[in-house]
Structures are given as structure tokens and as C-alpha cells.
């Protein structure tokens, strides 16, 4: 079975959800993956039909 391992590091953030969201935003800022001008929240709304919860 194959697969790729990935790792990431960033500044310490006590709240893991906040740290994860910051990492998402940083990655999206580097490469918008063909969705220019959209935040991760915008992309999630698009994928979930308007619900982000």
C-alpha cells in the first residue's frame, strides 16, 4: 500500500483549531489552487452548500 507522508510546523498556538485554521490560510495564500480571492471559509461554504458547521 502506498501513500505520502506529510508534516507541517508553525508558530505555537494553544488552541489547536486556531492553529489549524492559520495553517490553512497560510497554505491558501501560497497557492490558491485555482480559487483566487477565496478564504478557506468561502471554500468550505462552496463545498458544503453553504453550511460550515
C-alpha distance matrix in Angstrom:
0.0 3.8 6.9 10.5 12.7 16.2 19.5 23.0 26.4 29.8 33.2 33.6 34.3 35.1 34.1 30.3 30.6 33.0 30.8 27.8 30.2 31.7 28.3 27.7 31.1 30.8 27.6 29.3 32.4 30.5 29.0 30.2 27.3 30.1 31.9 34.9 37.1 35.0 34.0 30.9 33.2 34.3 30.8 29.9 33.2 32.3 28.9 30.4 33.7 35.8 34.7 33.0 33.3
3.8 0.0 3.7 7.1 9.8 13.3 16.8 20.2 23.7 27.1 30.6 31.4 32.2 33.4 32.4 28.6 28.9 31.0 28.6 25.7 27.9 29.1 25.6 25.0 28.3 27.7 24.5 26.2 29.2 27.1 25.6 27.0 24.3 27.2 29.1 31.9 34.2 32.3 31.4 28.5 31.0 32.1 28.6 28.1 31.5 30.5 27.3 29.2 32.4 34.4 33.5 31.6 32.2
6.9 3.7 0.0 3.7 6.6 9.8 13.3 16.6 20.2 23.5 27.1 27.9 28.7 30.0 29.0 25.2 25.5 27.4 25.0 22.1 24.3 25.4 21.8 21.3 24.6 24.0 20.8 22.7 25.6 23.7 22.3 23.8 21.3 24.4 26.1 28.8 30.9 29.0 28.0 25.0 27.7 28.9 25.5 25.0 28.5 27.8 24.7 26.6 30.0 31.7 30.7 28.7 29.4
10.5 7.1 3.7 0.0 3.8 6.5 10.1 13.4 17.0 20.3 23.9 25.0 26.1 27.7 27.0 23.2 23.7 25.2 22.5 19.8 22.1 22.7 19.0 18.8 22.0 21.0 17.9 20.1 22.8 20.6 19.6 21.5 19.4 22.7 24.4 26.8 28.8 27.1 26.0 23.2 26.2 27.5 24.2 24.1 27.7 27.1 24.4 26.5 29.8 31.3 30.3 27.9 28.8
12.7 9.8 6.6 3.8 0.0 3.8 7.0 10.5 13.9 17.4 20.9 21.8 23.0 24.6 24.1 20.5 21.4 22.9 20.0 17.6 20.3 20.7 17.1 17.6 20.8 19.7 17.0 19.7 22.2 20.2 19.9 21.9 20.3 23.9 25.2 27.3 28.9 27.2 25.6 22.7 25.6 27.4 24.4 24.1 27.8 27.7 25.1 26.9 30.4 31.4 30.2 27.5 28.1
16.2 13.3 9.8 6.5 3.8 0.0 3.8 6.9 10.5 13.8 17.5 18.6 19.9 21.8 21.4 17.8 18.7 19.8 16.7 14.5 17.1 17.2 13.5 14.2 17.4 16.0 13.6 16.5 18.8 16.9 17.0 19.2 18.1 21.9 22.9 24.6 26.0 24.3 22.5 19.9 22.9 24.8 22.1 22.0 25.8 25.9 23.6 25.5 28.9 29.6 28.4 25.4 26.2
19.5 16.8 13.3 10.1 7.0 3.8 0.0 3.8 7.0 10.5 14.0 15.1 16.6 18.7 18.7 15.4 16.8 17.5 14.1 12.6 15.6 15.2 11.6 13.3 16.3 14.6 12.9 16.3 18.1 16.5 17.4 19.7 19.4 23.2 23.8 25.1 26.0 24.4 22.2 19.7 22.6 24.9 22.7 22.4 26.2 26.8 24.8 26.5 29.9 30.1 28.7 25.4 26.1
23.0 20.2 16.6 13.4 10.5 6.9 3.8 0.0 3.8 6.9 10.5 12.1 13.7 16.2 16.3 13.4 14.8 14.8 11.2 10.3 13.0 12.0 8.6 10.9 13.4 11.5 10.5 14.2 15.5 14.3 15.8 18.1 18.4 22.2 22.4 23.2 23.7 22.3 19.9 17.7 20.6 23.0 21.3 21.2 24.9 25.7 24.2 25.9 29.2 28.9 27.6 24.1 24.9
26.4 23.7 20.2 17.0 13.9 10.5 7.0 3.8 0.0 3.8 7.2 8.8 11.1 13.8 14.6 12.3 14.3 13.7 9.9 10.3 13.0 11.2 8.6 11.9 13.8 11.6 11.9 15.5 16.1 15.3 17.5 19.8 20.8 24.4 24.3 24.6 24.6 23.4 20.6 18.8 21.5 24.2 23.0 22.9 26.4 27.6 26.4 27.8 31.0 30.3 28.9 25.2 25.9
29.8 27.1 23.5 20.3 17.4 13.8 10.5 6.9 3.8 0.0 3.8 6.4 8.6 11.9 12.9 11.4 13.2 11.6 8.0 9.5 11.5 8.9 7.4 11.2 12.1 9.9 11.4 14.7 14.8 14.6 17.3 19.3 21.0 24.3 23.7 23.6 23.1 22.0 19.1 17.7 20.2 23.0 22.3 22.4 25.6 27.1 26.3 27.6 30.6 29.5 28.1 24.4 25.1
33.2 30.6 27.1 23.9 20.9 17.5 14.0 10.5 7.2 3.8 0.0 3.8 6.4 9.9 11.6 11.2 13.2 11.1 8.0 10.8 12.4 9.5 9.5 13.2 13.5 11.7 14.0 16.9 16.5 16.9 19.9 21.7 23.7 26.8 25.9 25.4 24.4 23.4 20.2 19.2 21.2 24.2 24.0 24.0 26.9 28.8 28.3 29.3 32.1 30.6 29.1 25.3 25.8
33.6 31.4 27.9 25.0 21.8 18.6 15.1 12.1 8.8 6.4 3.8 0.0 3.8 6.6 9.0 9.1 11.9 10.3 7.6 10.8 12.9 10.9 11.3 14.8 15.6 14.5 16.7 19.4 19.4 20.1 22.8 24.3 26.2 29.3 28.2 28.0 26.8 25.4 21.9 20.5 22.0 25.3 25.3 24.7 27.6 29.8 29.1 29.7 32.6 31.0 29.0 25.2 25.1
34.3 32.2 28.7 26.1 23.0 19.9 16.6 13.7 11.1 8.6 6.4 3.8 0.0 3.8 5.5 6.5 8.9 7.1 5.5 9.1 10.7 9.5 10.8 13.9 14.6 14.4 16.8 19.0 19.3 20.6 23.0 23.9 25.8 28.8 27.2 27.1 25.6 23.8 20.2 18.7 19.7 23.2 23.5 22.5 25.1 27.6 27.1 27.3 30.1 28.2 26.1 22.3 22.0
35.1 33.4 30.0 27.7 24.6 21.8 18.7 16.2 13.8 11.9 9.9 6.6 3.8 0.0 3.8 6.1 8.9 8.2 7.8 10.9 12.7 12.4 13.8 16.5 17.4 17.8 19.9 22.0 22.6 24.0 26.2 26.9 28.6 31.5 29.8 30.0 28.3 26.3 22.5 20.7 21.2 24.9 25.2 23.8 26.2 29.0 28.3 28.0 30.8 28.9 26.4 22.7 21.7
34.1 32.4 29.0 27.0 24.1 21.4 18.7 16.3 14.6 12.9 11.6 9.0 5.5 3.8 0.0 3.8 5.5 5.4 6.4 8.8 10.2 10.8 12.6 14.5 15.7 16.7 18.7 20.3 21.3 23.1 24.9 25.0 26.6 29.4 27.4 27.8 26.1 23.8 20.0 18.0 18.0 21.8 22.2 20.5 22.7 25.7 25.0 24.4 27.2 25.3 22.7 19.0 17.9
30.3 28.6 25.2 23.2 20.5 17.8 15.4 13.4 12.3 11.4 11.2 9.1 6.5 6.1 3.8 0.0 3.8 5.4 4.9 6.0 8.5 9.7 10.4 12.2 14.2 15.2 16.4 18.3 19.8 21.2 22.7 23.0 24.2 27.2 25.5 26.3 25.1 22.5 18.9 16.3 16.9 20.6 20.4 18.6 21.3 23.9 22.8 22.5 25.6 24.2 21.6 17.8 16.9
30.6 28.9 25.5 23.7 21.4 18.7 16.8 14.8 14.3 13.2 13.2 11.9 8.9 8.9 5.5 3.8 0.0 3.8 5.4 5.1 6.2 8.6 9.9 10.6 12.4 14.2 15.5 16.5 18.3 20.2 21.3 21.0 22.2 24.9 22.9 23.8 22.4 19.6 16.0 13.3 13.4 17.2 17.2 15.2 17.7 20.5 19.5 19.1 22.0 20.4 17.9 14.1 13.4
33.0 31.0 27.4 25.2 22.9 19.8 17.5 14.8 13.7 11.6 11.1 10.3 7.1 8.2 5.4 5.4 3.8 0.0 3.8 5.4 5.1 6.1 8.6 9.9 10.6 12.2 14.3 15.3 16.4 18.6 20.2 20.0 21.8 24.4 22.2 22.5 20.8 18.4 14.6 12.8 13.0 16.7 17.2 15.9 18.2 21.0 20.7 20.6 23.2 21.2 19.1 15.3 15.3
30.8 28.6 25.0 22.5 20.0 16.7 14.1 11.2 9.9 8.0 8.0 7.6 5.5 7.8 6.4 4.9 5.4 3.8 0.0 3.8 5.5 5.1 6.2 8.7 10.0 10.6 12.4 14.3 15.3 16.8 18.7 19.2 20.8 23.8 22.2 22.5 21.2 19.1 15.5 13.5 14.8 18.2 18.2 17.2 20.1 22.4 21.7 22.1 25.0 23.5 21.5 17.7 17.9
27.8 25.7 22.1 19.8 17.6 14.5 12.6 10.3 10.3 9.5 10.8 10.8 9.1 10.9 8.8 6.0 5.1 5.4 3.8 0.0 3.8 5.4 5.1 6.3 8.7 9.9 10.7 12.4 14.3 15.6 16.8 17.0 18.2 21.2 19.7 20.6 19.7 17.3 13.8 11.2 12.7 16.1 15.4 14.3 17.4 19.5 18.5 19.0 22.1 21.0 19.1 15.3 15.7
30.2 27.9 24.3 22.1 20.3 17.1 15.6 13.0 13.0 11.5 12.4 12.9 10.7 12.7 10.2 8.5 6.2 5.1 5.5 3.8 0.0 3.8 5.4 5.0 6.2 8.6 9.9 10.5 12.3 14.4 15.5 15.1 16.7 19.3 17.3 17.9 16.6 14.0 10.4 8.1 9.4 12.8 12.7 11.9 14.7 16.9 16.6 17.2 19.9 18.3 16.8 13.1 14.1
31.7 29.1 25.4 22.7 20.7 17.2 15.2 12.0 11.2 8.9 9.5 10.9 9.5 12.4 10.8 9.7 8.6 6.1 5.1 5.4 3.8 0.0 3.8 5.4 5.1 6.1 8.6 9.8 10.5 12.5 14.4 14.7 16.9 19.6 17.8 17.7 16.3 14.5 11.1 9.8 11.7 14.6 14.8 14.8 17.5 19.4 19.4 20.4 22.9 21.3 20.1 16.5 17.7
28.3 25.6 21.8 19.0 17.1 13.5 11.6 8.6 8.6 7.4 9.5 11.3 10.8 13.8 12.6 10.4 9.9 8.6 6.2 5.1 5.4 3.8 0.0 3.8 5.5 5.1 6.2 8.6 9.8 10.8 12.5 13.4 15.1 18.2 17.1 17.4 16.9 15.2 12.1 10.4 13.0 15.7 14.9 15.1 18.3 19.7 19.1 20.5 23.4 22.3 21.2 17.7 19.0
27.7 25.0 21.3 18.8 17.6 14.2 13.3 10.9 11.9 11.2 13.2 14.8 13.9 16.5 14.5 12.2 10.6 9.9 8.7 6.3 5.0 5.4 3.8 0.0 3.8 5.5 5.2 6.1 8.6 10.1 10.7 10.8 12.2 15.1 13.8 14.5 14.2 12.0 9.1 6.9 9.9 12.3 11.2 11.5 14.8 16.0 15.4 17.1 19.8 19.0 18.2 14.9 16.7
31.1 28.3 24.6 22.0 20.8 17.4 16.3 13.4 13.8 12.1 13.5 15.6 14.6 17.4 15.7 14.2 12.4 10.6 10.0 8.7 6.2 5.1 5.5 3.8 0.0 3.8 5.5 5.1 6.1 8.7 10.0 9.7 12.2 14.6 12.8 12.6 11.5 10.0 7.0 6.4 9.4 11.3 11.2 12.3 15.0 16.1 16.5 18.3 20.4 19.1 18.8 15.7 17.9
30.8 27.7 24.0 21.0 19.7 16.0 14.6 11.5 11.6 9.9 11.7 14.5 14.4 17.8 16.7 15.2 14.2 12.2 10.6 9.9 8.6 6.1 5.1 5.5 3.8 0.0 3.8 5.5 5.1 6.5 8.9 10.1 12.6 15.4 14.3 13.8 13.3 12.6 10.2 10.0 13.2 14.8 14.3 15.7 18.6 19.4 19.6 21.6 23.9 22.8 22.5 19.3 21.4
27.6 24.5 20.8 17.9 17.0 13.6 12.9 10.5 11.9 11.4 14.0 16.7 16.8 19.9 18.7 16.4 15.5 14.3 12.4 10.7 9.9 8.6 6.2 5.2 5.5 3.8 0.0 3.8 5.4 5.2 6.4 8.0 9.7 12.9 12.6 12.8 13.3 12.4 10.7 9.8 13.5 14.7 13.3 14.8 18.0 18.2 18.0 20.4 22.8 22.3 22.2 19.3 21.5
29.3 26.2 22.7 20.1 19.7 16.5 16.3 14.2 15.5 14.7 16.9 19.4 19.0 22.0 20.3 18.3 16.5 15.3 14.3 12.4 10.5 9.8 8.6 6.1 5.1 5.5 3.8 0.0 3.8 5.4 5.1 4.9 7.4 10.0 9.1 9.2 9.6 8.7 7.6 7.4 11.1 11.6 10.3 12.6 15.4 15.3 15.6 18.2 20.2 19.7 20.1 17.5 20.2
32.4 29.2 25.6 22.8 22.2 18.8 18.1 15.5 16.1 14.8 16.5 19.4 19.3 22.6 21.3 19.8 18.3 16.4 15.3 14.3 12.3 10.5 9.8 8.6 6.1 5.1 5.4 3.8 0.0 3.8 5.6 6.2 9.6 11.6 10.6 9.3 9.2 9.6 8.8 9.9 13.3 13.6 13.1 15.6 18.0 18.0 18.8 21.4 23.1 22.2 22.7 20.2 22.9
30.5 27.1 23.7 20.6 20.2 16.9 16.5 14.3 15.3 14.6 16.9 20.1 20.6 24.0 23.1 21.2 20.2 18.6 16.8 15.6 14.4 12.5 10.8 10.1 8.7 6.5 5.2 5.4 3.8 0.0 3.8 6.7 9.1 11.6 11.9 11.0 12.0 12.6 12.2 12.7 16.3 16.6 15.5 17.9 20.6 20.2 20.6 23.5 25.3 24.9 25.4 22.8 25.5
29.0 25.6 22.3 19.6 19.9 17.0 17.4 15.8 17.5 17.3 19.9 22.8 23.0 26.2 24.9 22.7 21.3 20.2 18.7 16.8 15.5 14.4 12.5 10.7 10.0 8.9 6.4 5.1 5.6 3.8 0.0 3.8 5.4 8.0 9.0 8.9 10.9 11.3 11.7 12.0 15.7 15.3 13.6 16.3 18.9 18.0 18.2 21.4 23.1 23.1 24.0 21.8 24.8
30.2 27.0 23.8 21.5 21.9 19.2 19.7 18.1 19.8 19.3 21.7 24.3 23.9 26.9 25.0 23.0 21.0 20.0 19.2 17.0 15.1 14.7 13.4 10.8 9.7 10.1 8.0 4.9 6.2 6.7 3.8 0.0 3.8 5.4 5.3 5.6 7.8 7.9 9.0 9.7 13.1 12.1 10.4 13.6 15.8 14.6 15.3 18.5 19.9 19.9 21.1 19.3 22.5
27.3 24.3 21.3 19.4 20.3 18.1 19.4 18.4 20.8 21.0 23.7 26.2 25.8 28.6 26.6 24.2 22.2 21.8 20.8 18.2 16.7 16.9 15.1 12.2 12.2 12.6 9.7 7.4 9.6 9.1 5.4 3.8 0.0 3.8 5.7 7.7 10.7 10.2 11.5 11.3 14.5 13.4 10.7 13.6 16.0 14.2 14.2 17.7 19.3 20.0 21.2 19.7 22.8
30.1 27.2 24.4 22.7 23.9 21.9 23.2 22.2 24.4 24.3 26.8 29.3 28.8 31.5 29.4 27.2 24.9 24.4 23.8 21.2 19.3 19.6 18.2 15.1 14.6 15.4 12.9 10.0 11.6 11.6 8.0 5.4 3.8 0.0 3.8 6.0 9.6 9.7 12.1 12.7 15.4 13.3 11.1 14.5 16.0 13.6 14.3 18.0 18.8 19.6 21.4 20.5 24.0
31.9 29.1 26.1 24.4 25.2 22.9 23.8 22.4 24.3 23.7 25.9 28.2 27.2 29.8 27.4 25.5 22.9 22.2 22.2 19.7 17.3 17.8 17.1 13.8 12.8 14.3 12.6 9.1 10.6 11.9 9.0 5.3 5.7 3.8 0.0 3.8 6.5 6.1 8.9 9.9 12.1 9.7 8.1 11.8 12.9 10.9 12.2 15.7 16.2 16.5 18.5 17.6 21.2
34.9 31.9 28.8 26.8 27.3 24.6 25.1 23.2 24.6 23.6 25.4 28.0 27.1 30.0 27.8 26.3 23.8 22.5 22.5 20.6 17.9 17.7 17.4 14.5 12.6 13.8 12.8 9.2 9.3 11.0 8.9 5.6 7.7 6.0 3.8 0.0 3.8 5.6 8.7 11.0 13.2 10.8 10.4 14.1 15.0 13.5 15.4 18.5 18.8 18.5 20.5 19.5 23.1
37.1 34.2 30.9 28.8 28.9 26.0 26.0 23.7 24.6 23.1 24.4 26.8 25.6 28.3 26.1 25.1 22.4 20.8 21.2 19.7 16.6 16.3 16.9 14.2 11.5 13.3 13.3 9.6 9.2 12.0 10.9 7.8 10.7 9.6 6.5 3.8 0.0 3.8 6.7 9.9 11.5 9.3 10.1 13.6 14.1 13.3 15.8 18.4 18.5 17.4 19.3 18.1 21.7
35.0 32.3 29.0 27.1 27.2 24.3 24.4 22.3 23.4 22.0 23.4 25.4 23.8 26.3 23.8 22.5 19.6 18.4 19.1 17.3 14.0 14.5 15.2 12.0 10.0 12.6 12.4 8.7 9.6 12.6 11.3 7.9 10.2 9.7 6.1 5.6 3.8 0.0 3.8 6.6 7.9 5.6 6.5 9.9 10.4 10.1 12.4 14.7 15.2 14.0 15.7 14.4 18.0
34.0 31.4 28.0 26.0 25.6 22.5 22.2 19.9 20.6 19.1 20.2 21.9 20.2 22.5 20.0 18.9 16.0 14.6 15.5 13.8 10.4 11.1 12.1 9.1 7.0 10.2 10.7 7.6 8.8 12.2 11.7 9.0 11.5 12.1 8.9 8.7 6.7 3.8 0.0 3.8 5.3 5.1 6.4 8.7 9.9 10.8 12.5 14.3 15.4 13.8 14.6 12.5 15.7
30.9 28.5 25.0 23.2 22.7 19.9 19.7 17.7 18.8 17.7 19.2 20.5 18.7 20.7 18.0 16.3 13.3 12.8 13.5 11.2 8.1 9.8 10.4 6.9 6.4 10.0 9.8 7.4 9.9 12.7 12.0 9.7 11.3 12.7 9.9 11.0 9.9 6.6 3.8 0.0 3.8 5.4 5.0 6.1 8.6 9.8 10.5 12.1 14.0 12.8 12.9 10.3 13.3
33.2 31.0 27.7 26.2 25.6 22.9 22.6 20.6 21.5 20.2 21.2 22.0 19.7 21.2 18.0 16.9 13.4 13.0 14.8 12.7 9.4 11.7 13.0 9.9 9.4 13.2 13.5 11.1 13.3 16.3 15.7 13.1 14.5 15.4 12.1 13.2 11.5 7.9 5.3 3.8 0.0 3.8 5.4 5.1 6.2 8.6 9.9 10.4 11.9 9.9 9.8 7.3 10.5
34.3 32.1 28.9 27.5 27.4 24.8 24.9 23.0 24.2 23.0 24.2 25.3 23.2 24.9 21.8 20.6 17.2 16.7 18.2 16.1 12.8 14.6 15.7 12.3 11.3 14.8 14.7 11.6 13.6 16.6 15.3 12.1 13.4 13.3 9.7 10.8 9.3 5.6 5.1 5.4 3.8 0.0 3.8 5.5 5.1 6.3 8.7 10.0 10.5 8.8 10.2 9.0 12.7
30.8 28.6 25.5 24.2 24.4 22.1 22.7 21.3 23.0 22.3 24.0 25.3 23.5 25.2 22.2 20.4 17.2 17.2 18.2 15.4 12.7 14.8 14.9 11.2 11.2 14.3 13.3 10.3 13.1 15.5 13.6 10.4 10.7 11.1 8.1 10.4 10.1 6.5 6.4 5.0 5.4 3.8 0.0 3.8 5.4 5.1 6.2 8.6 10.0 9.6 10.7 9.5 13.1
29.9 28.1 25.0 24.1 24.1 22.0 22.4 21.2 22.9 22.4 24.0 24.7 22.5 23.8 20.5 18.6 15.2 15.9 17.2 14.3 11.9 14.8 15.1 11.5 12.3 15.7 14.8 12.6 15.6 17.9 16.3 13.6 13.6 14.5 11.8 14.1 13.6 9.9 8.7 6.1 5.1 5.5 3.8 0.0 3.8 5.4 5.0 6.0 8.3 7.9 7.8 6.1 9.5
33.2 31.5 28.5 27.7 27.8 25.8 26.2 24.9 26.4 25.6 26.9 27.6 25.1 26.2 22.7 21.3 17.7 18.2 20.1 17.4 14.7 17.5 18.3 14.8 15.0 18.6 18.0 15.4 18.0 20.6 18.9 15.8 16.0 16.0 12.9 15.0 14.1 10.4 9.9 8.6 6.2 5.1 5.4 3.8 0.0 3.8 5.5 5.2 5.7 4.3 5.6 5.7 9.4
32.3 30.5 27.8 27.1 27.7 25.9 26.8 25.7 27.6 27.1 28.8 29.8 27.6 29.0 25.7 23.9 20.5 21.0 22.4 19.5 16.9 19.4 19.7 16.0 16.1 19.4 18.2 15.3 18.0 20.2 18.0 14.6 14.2 13.6 10.9 13.5 13.3 10.1 10.8 9.8 8.6 6.3 5.1 5.4 3.8 0.0 3.8 5.6 5.4 6.1 8.5 9.2 12.7
28.9 27.3 24.7 24.4 25.1 23.6 24.8 24.2 26.4 26.3 28.3 29.1 27.1 28.3 25.0 22.8 19.5 20.7 21.7 18.5 16.6 19.4 19.1 15.4 16.5 19.6 18.0 15.6 18.8 20.6 18.2 15.3 14.2 14.3 12.2 15.4 15.8 12.4 12.5 10.5 9.9 8.7 6.2 5.0 5.5 3.8 0.0 3.8 5.7 7.7 8.7 9.0 12.0
30.4 29.2 26.6 26.5 26.9 25.5 26.5 25.9 27.8 27.6 29.3 29.7 27.3 28.0 24.4 22.5 19.1 20.6 22.1 19.0 17.2 20.4 20.5 17.1 18.3 21.6 20.4 18.2 21.4 23.5 21.4 18.5 17.7 18.0 15.7 18.5 18.4 14.7 14.3 12.1 10.4 10.0 8.6 6.0 5.2 5.6 3.8 0.0 3.8 5.6 5.5 6.8 9.2
33.7 32.4 30.0 29.8 30.4 28.9 29.9 29.2 31.0 30.6 32.1 32.6 30.1 30.8 27.2 25.6 22.0 23.2 25.0 22.1 19.9 22.9 23.4 19.8 20.4 23.9 22.8 20.2 23.1 25.3 23.1 19.9 19.3 18.8 16.2 18.8 18.5 15.2 15.4 14.0 11.9 10.5 10.0 8.3 5.7 5.4 5.7 3.8 0.0 3.8 5.9 8.6 11.2
35.8 34.4 31.7 31.3 31.4 29.6 30.1 28.9 30.3 29.5 30.6 31.0 28.2 28.9 25.3 24.2 20.4 21.2 23.5 21.0 18.3 21.3 22.3 19.0 19.1 22.8 22.3 19.7 22.2 24.9 23.1 19.9 20.0 19.6 16.5 18.5 17.4 14.0 13.8 12.8 9.9 8.8 9.6 7.9 4.3 6.1 7.7 5.6 3.8 0.0 3.8 6.6 9.4
34.7 33.5 30.7 30.3 30.2 28.4 28.7 27.6 28.9 28.1 29.1 29.0 26.1 26.4 22.7 21.6 17.9 19.1 21.5 19.1 16.8 20.1 21.2 18.2 18.8 22.5 22.2 20.1 22.7 25.4 24.0 21.1 21.2 21.4 18.5 20.5 19.3 15.7 14.6 12.9 9.8 10.2 10.7 7.8 5.6 8.5 8.7 5.5 5.9 3.8 0.0 3.8 5.7
33.0 31.6 28.7 27.9 27.5 25.4 25.4 24.1 25.2 24.4 25.3 25.2 22.3 22.7 19.0 17.8 14.1 15.3 17.7 15.3 13.1 16.5 17.7 14.9 15.7 19.3 19.3 17.5 20.2 22.8 21.8 19.3 19.7 20.5 17.6 19.5 18.1 14.4 12.5 10.3 7.3 9.0 9.5 6.1 5.7 9.2 9.0 6.8 8.6 6.6 3.8 0.0 3.8
33.3 32.2 29.4 28.8 28.1 26.2 26.1 24.9 25.9 25.1 25.8 25.1 22.0 21.7 17.9 16.9 13.4 15.3 17.9 15.7 14.1 17.7 19.0 16.7 17.9 21.4 21.5 20.2 22.9 25.5 24.8 22.5 22.8 24.0 21.2 23.1 21.7 18.0 15.7 13.3 10.5 12.7 13.1 9.5 9.4 12.7 12.0 9.2 11.2 9.4 5.7 3.8 0.0
